[in-house]
Amino acid sequence: MMKGKWLWVGAALLLVGVMLSACASAQRAPAPSSKRVGVEMAAMPASPAGNNLETNDAVPDVATRLVIRNAQMALVVDDPSQAVDAIADLAEKLGGFVVSANLQQRRGSDGIERTYGTIKVRVPAESFDQAVQAIKKMAVKVNRSDISGQDVTEEYVDLQARLKNLEAARDQLQRIMDQATTTEDVLRVYQQLTQVQGEIEQVKGRIKYLQSASAMSEISVTLAPSEAAKPFTIGGWQPVGVAKDALMMTLRTLRGLANVIIWLLLYFVPVIAALVVVFGLPGWWLWRWAHRRWIAKTRTPEAPRGKEN
């Protein structure tokens, strides 16, 4: 019984140590973001041989920094469907793949339906700049090109250290469970072992994501037809522009009329009604009273008629 108690105490202390180590590792990993979009992978200086950092034993040597780079672009092209196929072929030639692609029909202001497209691809990080430049060359006009980068090297290093600590704790808990003599002790250690194993899987999943996201950059492209960007003209006359101007003027006029009606209903009518109640009614009653007094004073009394004989 005493042996089982000590096994339980040892397992609890081990779990507390692992949780404290995980919290300290999480605090050291703020996952900083950077805007260094001109450099894909920056060299990271190697640690000196005599350095006794905690992560030296847990983390393999990282020769380059892990930078997640993404791009979002909006292009005007002659044919969006052909541009989607061209971007997909480019990604495959560079060793990447298509995440999603979509073509849809939209009706423009001139009543003509045109094809618009969107495509999202992933390409190797070392080919990111080449892919972005090649996609821009397909465009008649580049409306938007946003490139972002996030340095996740520090988070990756801390996750590796946390993974090693969790795996050591898992092995120790396994040994403690093997030495347990009662069912109660086995169940208690098994619960802690299951919790540690779950954290190991989460850390491994995050590490795998950082590795894949930094190795394969994502490029999202929105494609619009060049015909939609050109104004509709007839001999230099742009009826669409004139119609837009007339519509805007109509909307402005209606808005002005609506403002006048709102002011009349919500301001002038209540104010006039209040003035009538406060000043109009008393003035009208005063005028009636004064008018009656004046009539009474100015009226000539009739002479009494004599009695007939």
C-alpha positions in Angstrom: 0.0 0.0 0.0 2.8 2.4 0.8 4.5 1.6 -2.4 1.4 2.4 -4.4 1.1 5.7 -2.6 4.6 6.7 -3.4 4.0 5.7 -7.1 1.0 8.0 -7.1 3.0 10.9 -5.5 5.8 10.4 -8.0 3.4 10.5 -11.0 1.7 13.6 -9.7 5.0 15.4 -9.2 6.1 14.4 -12.7 2.9 15.7 -14.3 3.2 19.0 -12.4 6.8 19.4 -13.7 5.7 18.7 -17.3 2.9 21.3 -17.0 5.2 23.9 -15.6 7.7 23.2 -18.4 5.0 23.5 -21.0 3.8 26.8 -19.6 7.3 28.2 -19.6 7.8 27.1 -23.2 4.5 28.7 -24.3 5.5 32.0 -22.7 8.8 32.0 -24.6 7.0 31.5 -27.9 5.2 34.7 -28.9 5.3 33.7 -32.6 6.5 37.1 -33.9 5.3 38.3 -37.2 7.5 40.0 -39.8 7.1 41.9 -43.0 10.4 40.7 -44.6 8.8 39.8 -47.8 11.9 40.4 -49.9 13.9 37.5 -48.3 12.4 34.0 -48.3 14.8 32.3 -45.8 17.3 34.2 -43.7 20.3 32.4 -42.2 20.1 31.7 -38.5 23.5 31.8 -36.7 24.5 28.5 -35.1 24.7 28.2 -31.3 28.2 28.1 -29.9 29.5 24.7 -28.8 29.8 25.6 -25.2 26.2 27.0 -24.9 24.1 25.2 -22.3 20.6 26.3 -23.3 17.8 24.0 -22.4 16.7 23.6 -26.0 20.1 22.4 -27.2 19.5 18.8 -26.3 15.8 18.9 -27.4 16.0 20.7 -30.7 17.9 19.6 -33.8 20.1 22.2 -35.5 18.0 24.6 -37.6 20.2 26.0 -40.5 17.5 28.4 -41.8 14.7 30.3 -40.3 11.1 29.2 -40.8 9.1 31.9 -42.6 5.5 31.5 -43.7 5.0 33.6 -46.8 1.6 34.3 -48.5 0.4 36.4 -51.4 -3.0 37.8 -52.3 -3.3 39.3 -55.8 -6.1 40.9 -57.9 -5.4 40.9 -61.6 -7.1 42.0 -64.8 -6.5 39.5 -67.6 -7.8 39.0 -71.2 -9.3 35.5 -70.4 -9.8 34.5 -66.8 -10.4 30.8 -67.7 -7.1 30.6 -69.6 -5.3 32.4 -66.7 -6.6 29.9 -64.2 -5.3 27.1 -66.3 -1.9 28.9 -66.8 -1.5 29.5 -63.0 -2.4 25.9 -62.3 0.2 24.7 -64.8 2.8 27.1 -63.3 2.2 25.7 -59.8 2.6 22.1 -60.9 5.8 22.9 -62.9 7.3 24.5 -59.8 6.5 21.5 -57.7 3.3 22.9 -56.1 -0.4 22.1 -56.4 -3.8 23.8 -56.7 -5.7 24.2 -53.5 -8.9 25.5 -55.1 -10.1 27.1 -58.4 -13.4 28.6 -59.4 -15.0 30.2 -62.5 -18.3 32.1 -62.5 -20.4 34.2 -64.8 -21.3 37.8 -63.8 -23.5 40.3 -65.6 -21.9 43.7 -66.0 -23.6 47.1 -66.0 -23.8 46.9 -69.8 -25.9 43.7 -69.6 -23.2 41.4 -70.9 -22.2 38.3 -69.0 -18.4 37.8 -68.5 -16.3 35.1 -66.8 -14.5 35.9 -63.5 -12.1 33.5 -61.8 -10.4 32.8 -58.5 -7.5 30.3 -57.8 -5.5 29.4 -54.8 -2.2 27.5 -55.2 0.7 26.4 -53.1 4.3 26.5 -54.4 7.6 25.6 -52.8 9.0 28.5 -50.7 12.2 28.7 -52.7 10.0 29.3 -55.9 7.6 31.9 -54.3 9.1 35.0 -55.8 9.4 33.3 -59.2 5.8 32.3 -59.1 4.6 35.8 -58.1 6.5 37.5 -60.9 5.3 34.9 -63.5 1.7 35.4 -62.4 2.0 39.2 -62.7 3.3 38.8 -66.3 0.0 37.2 -67.2 -2.0 40.3 -66.2 -3.1 43.2 -68.3 -3.2 45.2 -65.0 -2.4 44.4 -61.4 -5.0 45.9 -59.2 -3.6 44.6 -55.9 -0.6 42.6 -54.8 -0.2 41.9 -51.0 2.7 39.8 -49.8 3.1 38.9 -46.1 5.6 36.9 -44.1 5.6 35.5 -40.6 8.7 34.2 -38.8 7.8 31.1 -36.8 11.3 29.9 -36.0 11.1 30.7 -32.3 7.8 28.9 -31.9 9.2 25.9 -33.8 12.2 25.7 -31.5 10.1 25.9 -28.4 7.7 23.3 -29.7 10.6 20.9 -30.3 11.8 21.4 -26.7 8.3 20.9 -25.3 7.9 17.8 -27.4 11.0 16.2 -25.9 9.9 17.1 -22.4 6.5 15.6 -23.0 8.0 12.4 -24.4 10.3 12.0 -21.4 7.4 12.5 -19.1 5.4 9.9 -21.1 8.2 7.3 -20.8 8.5 8.0 -17.0 4.8 7.6 -16.5 4.9 4.4 -18.4 7.6 3.0 -16.1 5.6 4.1 -13.1 2.5 2.4 -14.4 4.4 -0.8 -15.0 5.5 -0.7 -11.3 2.0 -0.1 -10.0 0.6 -2.9 -7.9 -3.1 -1.8 -7.4 -5.8 -1.1 -10.0 -6.4 2.3 -8.5 -2.8 3.3 -9.0 -2.8 2.0 -12.5 -5.9 4.0 -13.4 -4.6 7.2 -11.9 -1.3 6.9 -13.8 -3.1 5.9 -17.0 -5.2 9.1 -16.8 -2.1 11.2 -16.6 -0.4 9.2 -19.3 -3.4 9.8 -21.6 -3.3 13.5 -20.9 0.4 13.7 -21.7 0.0 11.7 -24.9 -2.8 14.1 -26.1 -0.5 17.0 -25.6 2.2 15.2 -27.5 -0.2 14.8 -30.5 -1.1 18.5 -30.4 2.5 19.6 -30.4 3.4 17.2 -33.2 0.4 18.5 -35.2 1.5 22.1 -34.7 5.1 21.3 -35.7 3.9 19.6 -38.8 1.8 22.6 -39.8 4.7 25.0 -39.3 6.9 22.8 -41.4 4.4 22.4 -44.2 3.3 26.1 -44.2 6.9 27.4 -44.3 7.9 24.9 -47.0 4.9 25.6 -49.3 3.8 29.2 -49.7 0.2 30.1 -50.6 -0.8 32.4 -53.5 -4.5 33.5 -53.9 -5.4 35.2 -57.2 -8.6 37.0 -58.2 -9.1 37.3 -61.9 -11.3 39.9 -63.8 -11.7 40.1 -67.6 -10.2 43.1 -69.3 -13.4 43.9 -71.1 -15.1 44.7 -67.8 -12.4 47.2 -67.0 -13.0 49.1 -70.3 -15.7 51.7 -70.6 -18.5 51.1 -73.2 -18.1 53.8 -75.9 -19.9 54.7 -79.2 -17.8 57.1 -81.2 -16.2 58.6 -78.2 -19.6 58.8 -76.4 -19.8 56.8 -73.2 -23.5 56.1 -72.6 -22.8 54.0 -69.5 -21.0 56.9 -67.9 -23.8 59.3 -68.8 -26.4 56.9 -67.4 -24.3 56.6 -64.2 -24.2 60.4 -63.9 -27.9 60.7 -64.4 -28.6 58.0 -61.9 -26.4 59.6 -59.4 -28.1 63.0 -59.9 -31.5 61.3 -59.5 -30.5 59.7 -56.3 -29.1 62.9 -55.0 -32.4 64.7 -55.8 -34.5 62.0 -54.2 -32.2 62.1 -51.2 -32.7 65.9 -50.9 -36.5 65.6 -51.2 -36.4 62.8 -48.5 -34.4 65.1 -46.3 -36.9 67.9 -46.7 -39.8 65.6 -45.8 -38.0 64.3 -42.8 -37.3 67.8 -41.6 -40.9 68.9 -42.1 -42.3 65.9 -40.3 -39.8 65.6 -37.4 -38.9 69.3 -36.9 -41.1 72.0 -38.4 -44.5 70.3 -37.8 -43.8 69.6 -34.0 -42.3 73.1 -33.6 -45.2 74.9 -35.2 -47.7 72.8 -33.2 -45.9 73.7 -30.0 -45.9 77.4 -30.9 -49.6 77.3 -31.7 -50.3 75.6 -28.3 -48.1 77.9 -26.3 -48.7 81.3 -28.0 -51.6 80.9 -30.5 -54.4 79.6 -28.3 -53.8 82.1 -25.5 -53.5 84.9 -28.0 -56.7 83.9 -29.8 -58.6 83.7 -26.5 -57.2 87.1 -25.5 -58.2 88.6 -28.8 -61.8 87.2 -28.5 -62.1 88.6 -25.0 -60.8 92.0 -26.0 -63.1 92.1 -29.1 -66.1 91.3 -27.0 -65.3 94.1 -24.5 -64.8 96.5 -27.4 -68.1 95.6 -28.9 -69.9 95.9 -25.6 -68.5 99.4 -25.0 -69.2 100.7 -28.5 -72.8 99.4 -28.8 -75.4 102.3 -28.4 -78.2 101.5 -26.1 -81.7 101.8 -27.8 -84.1 104.4 -26.5 -87.1 103.0 -24.6 -90.3 103.1 -26.6 -93.2 105.2 -25.2 -96.5 103.7 -24.2 -99.3 104.0 -26.7 -102.4 105.7 -25.6 
